[in-house]
């Protein structure tokens, strides 16, 4: 069993809601730091 990074866990969760990190769509999350 592979251990996932925290970023991958969050991305998997957001994928279910069709939200991307730093995506181009208005509802995507933008990370600035």
BELKA-V671154 format. One record per residue. RES is the residue in one small letter. PHI is phi in degrees with one decimal (* if undefined). Layout:
RES;PHI
RES;PHI
//
This chain:
x;*
x;-83.3
x;-91.3
x;-87.6
x;-73.8
x;-59.0
x;-60.5
x;-66.9
x;-62.2
x;-66.0
x;-62.0
x;-61.4
x;-64.4
x;-69.2
x;-58.4
x;-64.2
x;-100.2
x;58.2
x;-118.2
x;-113.8
x;-82.7
x;60.7
x;-77.6
x;-96.8
x;-83.1
x;-58.3
x;-91.1
x;-76.2
x;-82.8
x;-106.1
x;-104.1
x;-105.4
x;-132.3
//
